[in-house]
Amino acid sequence: MTSINEIAAENDIVDVYNLLGMQVAHGIKAGKVNDLEPNIYIVNGRKVLVR
């Protein structure tokens, strides 16, 4: 399982995109990415699975 912890530090500020390249979150803490709806997102150029 991939976790946001492997992509960025918990308190890093990141932008989140869906697989179509549309921004779904701007300037959130990396730890909050796991609170988004289940989907595959792009964070810091890497795919992240949120279950």
PDB file of N, CA, C, O and CB in Angstrom:
ATOM      1  N   MET A   1       0.843  -1.166   0.000  1.00  0.00           N
ATOM      2  CA  MET A   1       0.000   0.000   0.000  1.00  0.00           C
ATOM      3  C   MET A   1       0.895   1.238   0.000  1.00  0.00           C
ATOM      4  O   MET A   1       1.870   1.303   0.749  1.00  0.00           O
ATOM      5  CB  MET A   1      -0.963  -0.007   1.217  1.00  0.00           C
ATOM      6  N   THR A   2       0.571   2.201  -0.824  1.00  0.00           N
ATOM      7  CA  THR A   2       1.326   3.444  -0.881  1.00  0.00           C
ATOM      8  C   THR A   2       0.694   4.445   0.074  1.00  0.00           C
ATOM      9  O   THR A   2      -0.529   4.552   0.169  1.00  0.00           O
ATOM     10  CB  THR A   2       1.371   4.007  -2.328  1.00  0.00           C
ATOM     11  N   SER A   3       1.529   5.157   0.761  1.00  0.00           N
ATOM     12  CA  SER A   3       1.055   6.140   1.723  1.00  0.00           C
ATOM     13  C   SER A   3       1.666   7.490   1.413  1.00  0.00           C
ATOM     14  O   SER A   3       2.767   7.563   0.866  1.00  0.00           O
ATOM     15  CB  SER A   3       1.389   5.712   3.160  1.00  0.00           C
ATOM     16  N   ILE A   4       0.973   8.548   1.752  1.00  0.00           N
ATOM     17  CA  ILE A   4       1.499   9.892   1.522  1.00  0.00           C
ATOM     18  C   ILE A   4       2.782  10.101   2.311  1.00  0.00           C
ATOM     19  O   ILE A   4       3.600  10.940   1.933  1.00  0.00           O
ATOM     20  CB  ILE A   4       0.459  10.956   1.906  1.00  0.00           C
ATOM     21  N   ASN A   5       2.978   9.363   3.394  1.00  0.00           N
ATOM     22  CA  ASN A   5       4.190   9.501   4.199  1.00  0.00           C
ATOM     23  C   ASN A   5       5.441   9.174   3.397  1.00  0.00           C
ATOM     24  O   ASN A   5       6.521   9.675   3.711  1.00  0.00           O
ATOM     25  CB  ASN A   5       4.113   8.604   5.422  1.00  0.00           C
ATOM     26  N   GLU A   6       5.316   8.350   2.380  1.00  0.00           N
ATOM     27  CA  GLU A   6       6.459   8.006   1.542  1.00  0.00           C
ATOM     28  C   GLU A   6       6.748   9.097   0.519  1.00  0.00           C
ATOM     29  O   GLU A   6       7.853   9.140  -0.022  1.00  0.00           O
ATOM     30  CB  GLU A   6       6.214   6.681   0.836  1.00  0.00           C
ATOM     31  N   ILE A   7       5.798   9.974   0.236  1.00  0.00           N
ATOM     32  CA  ILE A   7       5.918  10.992  -0.792  1.00  0.00           C
ATOM     33  C   ILE A   7       6.434  12.305  -0.220  1.00  0.00           C
ATOM     34  O   ILE A   7       7.285  12.956  -0.826  1.00  0.00           O
ATOM     35  CB  ILE A   7       4.582  11.210  -1.472  1.00  0.00           C
ATOM     36  N   ALA A   8       5.927  12.694   0.939  1.00  0.00           N
ATOM     37  CA  ALA A   8       6.289  13.979   1.544  1.00  0.00           C
ATOM     38  C   ALA A   8       6.169  13.867   3.055  1.00  0.00           C
ATOM     39  O   ALA A   8       5.481  12.989   3.575  1.00  0.00           O
ATOM     40  CB  ALA A   8       5.389  15.130   1.003  1.00  0.00           C
ATOM     41  N   ALA A   9       6.846  14.768   3.750  1.00  0.00           N
ATOM     42  CA  ALA A   9       6.719  14.810   5.209  1.00  0.00           C
ATOM     43  C   ALA A   9       5.303  15.228   5.584  1.00  0.00           C
ATOM     44  O   ALA A   9       4.645  15.954   4.839  1.00  0.00           O
ATOM     45  CB  ALA A   9       7.759  15.784   5.831  1.00  0.00           C
ATOM     46  N   GLU A  10       4.851  14.781   6.710  1.00  0.00           N
ATOM     47  CA  GLU A  10       3.471  15.006   7.161  1.00  0.00           C
ATOM     48  C   GLU A  10       3.048  16.472   7.097  1.00  0.00           C
ATOM     49  O   GLU A  10       1.900  16.757   6.760  1.00  0.00           O
ATOM     50  CB  GLU A  10       3.309  14.504   8.575  1.00  0.00           C
ATOM     51  N   ASN A  11       3.937  17.399   7.409  1.00  0.00           N
ATOM     52  CA  ASN A  11       3.576  18.816   7.462  1.00  0.00           C
ATOM     53  C   ASN A  11       3.934  19.587   6.202  1.00  0.00           C
ATOM     54  O   ASN A  11       3.717  20.798   6.153  1.00  0.00           O
ATOM     55  CB  ASN A  11       4.242  19.458   8.632  1.00  0.00           C
ATOM     56  N   ASP A  12       4.477  18.928   5.179  1.00  0.00           N
ATOM     57  CA  ASP A  12       4.785  19.613   3.921  1.00  0.00           C
ATOM     58  C   ASP A  12       3.500  20.091   3.263  1.00  0.00           C
ATOM     59  O   ASP A  12       2.474  19.414   3.330  1.00  0.00           O
ATOM     60  CB  ASP A  12       5.567  18.684   2.965  1.00  0.00           C
ATOM     61  N   ILE A  13       3.555  21.247   2.632  1.00  0.00           N
ATOM     62  CA  ILE A  13       2.405  21.790   1.910  1.00  0.00           C
ATOM     63  C   ILE A  13       2.485  21.296   0.465  1.00  0.00           C
ATOM     64  O   ILE A  13       3.507  21.472  -0.199  1.00  0.00           O
ATOM     65  CB  ILE A  13       2.374  23.367   1.974  1.00  0.00           C
ATOM     66  N   VAL A  14       1.399  20.674  -0.020  1.00  0.00           N
ATOM     67  CA  VAL A  14       1.388  20.088  -1.360  1.00  0.00           C
ATOM     68  C   VAL A  14       0.135  20.498  -2.119  1.00  0.00           C
ATOM     69  O   VAL A  14      -0.860  20.915  -1.527  1.00  0.00           O
ATOM     70  CB  VAL A  14       1.479  18.560  -1.279  1.00  0.00           C
ATOM     71  N   ASP A  15       0.202  20.372  -3.437  1.00  0.00           N
ATOM     72  CA  ASP A  15      -0.959  20.493  -4.303  1.00  0.00           C
ATOM     73  C   ASP A  15      -1.302  19.085  -4.772  1.00  0.00           C
ATOM     74  O   ASP A  15      -0.412  18.260  -4.977  1.00  0.00           O
ATOM     75  CB  ASP A  15      -0.691  21.467  -5.517  1.00  0.00           C
ATOM     76  N   VAL A  16      -2.589  18.812  -4.941  1.00  0.00           N
ATOM     77  CA  VAL A  16      -3.042  17.477  -5.302  1.00  0.00           C
ATOM     78  C   VAL A  16      -3.830  17.556  -6.605  1.00  0.00           C
ATOM     79  O   VAL A  16      -4.678  18.431  -6.775  1.00  0.00           O
ATOM     80  CB  VAL A  16      -3.904  16.855  -4.167  1.00  0.00           C
ATOM     81  N   TYR A  17      -3.542  16.631  -7.527  1.00  0.00           N
ATOM     82  CA  TYR A  17      -4.186  16.589  -8.832  1.00  0.00           C
ATOM     83  C   TYR A  17      -4.801  15.215  -9.044  1.00  0.00           C
ATOM     84  O   TYR A  17      -4.323  14.223  -8.494  1.00  0.00           O
ATOM     85  CB  TYR A  17      -3.179  16.919  -9.958  1.00  0.00           C
ATOM     86  N   ASN A  18      -5.874  15.158  -9.851  1.00  0.00           N
ATOM     87  CA  ASN A  18      -6.415  13.852 -10.231  1.00  0.00           C
ATOM     88  C   ASN A  18      -5.661  13.348 -11.463  1.00  0.00           C
ATOM     89  O   ASN A  18      -4.760  14.028 -11.954  1.00  0.00           O
ATOM     90  CB  ASN A  18      -7.956  13.939 -10.514  1.00  0.00           C
ATOM     91  N   LEU A  19      -6.013  12.188 -11.956  1.00  0.00           N
ATOM     92  CA  LEU A  19      -5.285  11.606 -13.087  1.00  0.00           C
ATOM     93  C   LEU A  19      -5.517  12.351 -14.400  1.00  0.00           C
ATOM     94  O   LEU A  19      -4.789  12.137 -15.369  1.00  0.00           O
ATOM     95  CB  LEU A  19      -5.683  10.163 -13.256  1.00  0.00           C
ATOM     96  N   LEU A  20      -6.518  13.218 -14.441  1.00  0.00           N
ATOM     97  CA  LEU A  20      -6.758  14.036 -15.631  1.00  0.00           C
ATOM     98  C   LEU A  20      -5.954  15.330 -15.586  1.00  0.00           C
ATOM     99  O   LEU A  20      -5.986  16.117 -16.532  1.00  0.00           O
ATOM    100  CB  LEU A  20      -8.247  14.352 -15.767  1.00  0.00           C
ATOM    101  N   GLY A  21      -5.235  15.551 -14.488  1.00  0.00           N
ATOM    102  CA  GLY A  21      -4.417  16.742 -14.350  1.00  0.00           C
ATOM    103  C   GLY A  21      -5.140  17.931 -13.755  1.00  0.00           C
ATOM    104  O   GLY A  21      -4.590  19.032 -13.710  1.00  0.00           O
ATOM    105  N   MET A  22      -6.364  17.725 -13.298  1.00  0.00           N
ATOM    106  CA  MET A  22      -7.118  18.819 -12.676  1.00  0.00           C
ATOM    107  C   MET A  22      -6.759  18.906 -11.198  1.00  0.00           C
ATOM    108  O   MET A  22      -6.703  17.894 -10.499  1.00  0.00           O
ATOM    109  CB  MET A  22      -8.650  18.614 -12.854  1.00  0.00           C
ATOM    110  N   GLN A  23      -6.517  20.128 -10.734  1.00  0.00           N
ATOM    111  CA  GLN A  23      -6.161  20.318  -9.337  1.00  0.00           C
ATOM    112  C   GLN A  23      -7.381  20.095  -8.459  1.00  0.00           C
ATOM    113  O   GLN A  23      -8.428  20.703  -8.682  1.00  0.00           O
ATOM    114  CB  GLN A  23      -5.578  21.722  -9.107  1.00  0.00           C
ATOM    115  N   VAL A  24      -7.253  19.228  -7.463  1.00  0.00           N
ATOM    116  CA  VAL A  24      -8.372  18.947  -6.567  1.00  0.00           C
ATOM    117  C   VAL A  24      -8.137  19.503  -5.168  1.00  0.00           C
ATOM    118  O   VAL A  24      -9.079  19.607  -4.382  1.00  0.00           O
ATOM    119  CB  VAL A  24      -8.617  17.452  -6.490  1.00  0.00           C
ATOM    120  N   ALA A  25      -6.898  19.861  -4.845  1.00  0.00           N
ATOM    121  CA  ALA A  25      -6.592  20.482  -3.554  1.00  0.00           C
ATOM    122  C   ALA A  25      -5.345  21.337  -3.723  1.00  0.00           C
ATOM    123  O   ALA A  25      -4.404  20.949  -4.415  1.00  0.00           O
ATOM    124  CB  ALA A  25      -6.388  19.404  -2.431  1.00  0.00           C
ATOM    125  N   HIS A  26      -5.345  22.499  -3.087  1.00  0.00           N
ATOM    126  CA  HIS A  26      -4.225  23.438  -3.216  1.00  0.00           C
ATOM    127  C   HIS A  26      -3.703  23.813  -1.836  1.00  0.00           C
ATOM    128  O   HIS A  26      -4.468  24.244  -0.973  1.00  0.00           O
ATOM    129  CB  HIS A  26      -4.654  24.708  -3.994  1.00  0.00           C
ATOM    130  N   GLY A  27      -2.414  23.651  -1.630  1.00  0.00           N
ATOM    131  CA  GLY A  27      -1.787  24.106  -0.397  1.00  0.00           C
ATOM    132  C   GLY A  27      -2.252  23.407   0.861  1.00  0.00           C
ATOM    133  O   GLY A  27      -2.416  24.050   1.897  1.00  0.00           O
ATOM    134  N   ILE A  28      -2.469  22.091   0.794  1.00  0.00           N
ATOM    135  CA  ILE A  28      -2.864  21.357   1.996  1.00  0.00           C
ATOM    136  C   ILE A  28      -1.652  20.642   2.573  1.00  0.00           C
ATOM    137  O   ILE A  28      -0.669  20.406   1.871  1.00  0.00           O
ATOM    138  CB  ILE A  28      -3.998  20.343   1.684  1.00  0.00           C
ATOM    139  N   LYS A  29      -1.724  20.302   3.840  1.00  0.00           N
ATOM    140  CA  LYS A  29      -0.653  19.528   4.458  1.00  0.00           C
ATOM    141  C   LYS A  29      -0.683  18.119   3.889  1.00  0.00           C
ATOM    142  O   LYS A  29      -1.753  17.558   3.653  1.00  0.00           O
ATOM    143  CB  LYS A  29      -0.793  19.505   6.010  1.00  0.00           C
ATOM    144  N   ALA A  30       0.483  17.558   3.671  1.00  0.00           N
ATOM    145  CA  ALA A  30       0.583  16.234   3.051  1.00  0.00           C
ATOM    146  C   ALA A  30      -0.193  15.176   3.832  1.00  0.00           C
ATOM    147  O   ALA A  30      -0.753  14.260   3.230  1.00  0.00           O
ATOM    148  CB  ALA A  30       2.044  15.818   2.937  1.00  0.00           C
ATOM    149  N   GLY A  31      -0.237  15.281   5.128  1.00  0.00           N
ATOM    150  CA  GLY A  31      -0.961  14.313   5.942  1.00  0.00           C
ATOM    151  C   GLY A  31      -2.459  14.313   5.705  1.00  0.00           C
ATOM    152  O   GLY A  31      -3.129  13.324   6.002  1.00  0.00           O
ATOM    153  N   LYS A  32      -2.996  15.406   5.175  1.00  0.00           N
ATOM    154  CA  LYS A  32      -4.435  15.515   4.922  1.00  0.00           C
ATOM    155  C   LYS A  32      -4.848  14.876   3.597  1.00  0.00           C
ATOM    156  O   LYS A  32      -6.043  14.734   3.340  1.00  0.00           O
ATOM    157  CB  LYS A  32      -4.851  16.972   4.932  1.00  0.00           C
ATOM    158  N   VAL A  33      -3.898  14.489   2.756  1.00  0.00           N
ATOM    159  CA  VAL A  33      -4.233  13.854   1.478  1.00  0.00           C
ATOM    160  C   VAL A  33      -5.007  12.564   1.722  1.00  0.00           C
ATOM    161  O   VAL A  33      -5.910  12.233   0.954  1.00  0.00           O
ATOM    162  CB  VAL A  33      -2.954  13.568   0.656  1.00  0.00           C
ATOM    163  N   ASN A  34      -4.672  11.844   2.762  1.00  0.00           N
ATOM    164  CA  ASN A  34      -5.369  10.594   3.068  1.00  0.00           C
ATOM    165  C   ASN A  34      -6.821  10.812   3.479  1.00  0.00           C
ATOM    166  O   ASN A  34      -7.591   9.854   3.539  1.00  0.00           O
ATOM    167  CB  ASN A  34      -4.642   9.858   4.166  1.00  0.00           C
ATOM    168  N   ASP A  35      -7.210  12.061   3.765  1.00  0.00           N
ATOM    169  CA  ASP A  35      -8.592  12.375   4.118  1.00  0.00           C
ATOM    170  C   ASP A  35      -9.466  12.639   2.893  1.00  0.00           C
ATOM    171  O   ASP A  35     -10.682  12.777   3.027  1.00  0.00           O
ATOM    172  CB  ASP A  35      -8.626  13.576   5.033  1.00  0.00           C
ATOM    173  N   LEU A  36      -8.866  12.712   1.696  1.00  0.00           N
ATOM    174  CA  LEU A  36      -9.641  12.923   0.471  1.00  0.00           C
ATOM    175  C   LEU A  36     -10.433  11.673   0.125  1.00  0.00           C
ATOM    176  O   LEU A  36     -10.181  10.599   0.672  1.00  0.00           O
ATOM    177  CB  LEU A  36      -8.718  13.310  -0.701  1.00  0.00           C
ATOM    178  N   GLU A  37     -11.386  11.814  -0.779  1.00  0.00           N
ATOM    179  CA  GLU A  37     -12.179  10.665  -1.211  1.00  0.00           C
ATOM    180  C   GLU A  37     -11.269   9.607  -1.818  1.00  0.00           C
ATOM    181  O   GLU A  37     -10.244   9.939  -2.413  1.00  0.00           O
ATOM    182  CB  GLU A  37     -13.264  11.094  -2.226  1.00  0.00           C
ATOM    183  N   PRO A  38     -11.635   8.336  -1.675  1.00  0.00           N
ATOM    184  CA  PRO A  38     -10.808   7.275  -2.271  1.00  0.00           C
ATOM    185  C   PRO A  38     -10.656   7.481  -3.778  1.00  0.00           C
ATOM    186  O   PRO A  38     -11.641   7.648  -4.498  1.00  0.00           O
ATOM    187  CB  PRO A  38     -11.424   5.887  -1.988  1.00  0.00           C
ATOM    188  N   ASN A  39      -9.419   7.465  -4.235  1.00  0.00           N
ATOM    189  CA  ASN A  39      -9.102   7.676  -5.641  1.00  0.00           C
ATOM    190  C   ASN A  39      -7.593   7.576  -5.799  1.00  0.00           C
ATOM    191  O   ASN A  39      -6.875   7.329  -4.830  1.00  0.00           O
ATOM    192  CB  ASN A  39      -9.635   9.058  -6.150  1.00  0.00           C
ATOM    193  N   ILE A  40      -7.120   7.768  -7.012  1.00  0.00           N
ATOM    194  CA  ILE A  40      -5.696   7.867  -7.274  1.00  0.00           C
ATOM    195  C   ILE A  40      -5.394   9.327  -7.568  1.00  0.00           C
ATOM    196  O   ILE A  40      -6.038   9.937  -8.421  1.00  0.00           O
ATOM    197  CB  ILE A  40      -5.255   6.936  -8.457  1.00  0.00           C
ATOM    198  N   TYR A  41      -4.419   9.886  -6.869  1.00  0.00           N
ATOM    199  CA  TYR A  41      -4.058  11.291  -7.006  1.00  0.00           C
ATOM    200  C   TYR A  41      -2.583  11.419  -7.370  1.00  0.00           C
ATOM    201  O   TYR A  41      -1.799  10.487  -7.188  1.00  0.00           O
ATOM    202  CB  TYR A  41      -4.362  12.062  -5.706  1.00  0.00           C
ATOM    203  N   ILE A  42      -2.224  12.586  -7.886  1.00  0.00           N
ATOM    204  CA  ILE A  42      -0.832  12.916  -8.158  1.00  0.00           C
ATOM    205  C   ILE A  42      -0.400  13.939  -7.108  1.00  0.00           C
ATOM    206  O   ILE A  42      -0.984  15.017  -7.004  1.00  0.00           O
ATOM    207  CB  ILE A  42      -0.639  13.469  -9.627  1.00  0.00           C
ATOM    208  N   VAL A  43       0.629  13.590  -6.332  1.00  0.00           N
ATOM    209  CA  VAL A  43       1.177  14.473  -5.303  1.00  0.00           C
ATOM    210  C   VAL A  43       2.683  14.507  -5.498  1.00  0.00           C
ATOM    211  O   VAL A  43       3.342  13.467  -5.475  1.00  0.00           O
ATOM    212  CB  VAL A  43       0.794  13.990  -3.849  1.00  0.00           C
ATOM    213  N   ASN A  44       3.227  15.704  -5.690  1.00  0.00           N
ATOM    214  CA  ASN A  44       4.671  15.860  -5.928  1.00  0.00           C
ATOM    215  C   ASN A  44       5.153  14.979  -7.078  1.00  0.00           C
ATOM    216  O   ASN A  44       6.251  14.425  -7.031  1.00  0.00           O
ATOM    217  CB  ASN A  44       5.458  15.524  -4.656  1.00  0.00           C
ATOM    218  N   GLY A  45       4.318  14.857  -8.107  1.00  0.00           N
ATOM    219  CA  GLY A  45       4.705  14.105  -9.302  1.00  0.00           C
ATOM    220  C   GLY A  45       4.627  12.600  -9.163  1.00  0.00           C
ATOM    221  O   GLY A  45       5.088  11.878 -10.047  1.00  0.00           O
ATOM    222  N   ARG A  46       4.053  12.106  -8.071  1.00  0.00           N
ATOM    223  CA  ARG A  46       3.946  10.665  -7.868  1.00  0.00           C
ATOM    224  C   ARG A  46       2.505  10.281  -7.644  1.00  0.00           C
ATOM    225  O   ARG A  46       1.731  11.047  -7.069  1.00  0.00           O
ATOM    226  CB  ARG A  46       4.806  10.210  -6.688  1.00  0.00           C
ATOM    227  N   LYS A  47       2.138   9.087  -8.101  1.00  0.00           N
ATOM    228  CA  LYS A  47       0.778   8.587  -7.898  1.00  0.00           C
ATOM    229  C   LYS A  47       0.596   8.120  -6.454  1.00  0.00           C
ATOM    230  O   LYS A  47       1.454   7.443  -5.887  1.00  0.00           O
ATOM    231  CB  LYS A  47       0.469   7.433  -8.880  1.00  0.00           C
ATOM    232  N   VAL A  48      -0.532   8.497  -5.883  1.00  0.00           N
ATOM    233  CA  VAL A  48      -0.862   8.114  -4.510  1.00  0.00           C
ATOM    234  C   VAL A  48      -2.256   7.516  -4.497  1.00  0.00           C
ATOM    235  O   VAL A  48      -3.199   8.122  -5.004  1.00  0.00           O
ATOM    236  CB  VAL A  48      -0.771   9.331  -3.541  1.00  0.00           C
ATOM    237  N   LEU A  49      -2.390   6.335  -3.921  1.00  0.00           N
ATOM    238  CA  LEU A  49      -3.686   5.679  -3.794  1.00  0.00           C
ATOM    239  C   LEU A  49      -4.267   6.012  -2.426  1.00  0.00           C
ATOM    240  O   LEU A  49      -3.648   5.754  -1.393  1.00  0.00           O
ATOM    241  CB  LEU A  49      -3.560   4.138  -3.989  1.00  0.00           C
ATOM    242  N   VAL A  50      -5.460   6.585  -2.436  1.00  0.00           N
ATOM    243  CA  VAL A  50      -6.175   6.862  -1.191  1.00  0.00           C
ATOM    244  C   VAL A  50      -7.333   5.873  -1.122  1.00  0.00           C
ATOM    245  O   VAL A  50      -8.187   5.836  -2.008  1.00  0.00           O
ATOM    246  CB  VAL A  50      -6.684   8.367  -1.120  1.00  0.00           C
ATOM    247  N   ARG A  51      -7.351   5.079  -0.070  1.00  0.00           N
ATOM    248  CA  ARG A  51      -8.401   4.060   0.080  1.00  0.00           C
ATOM    249  C   ARG A  51      -9.469   4.513   1.023  1.00  0.00           C
ATOM    250  O   ARG A  51     -10.429   3.782   1.267  1.00  0.00           O
ATOM    251  CB  ARG A  51      -7.820   2.751   0.566  1.00  0.00           C
TER     252      ARG A  51
END
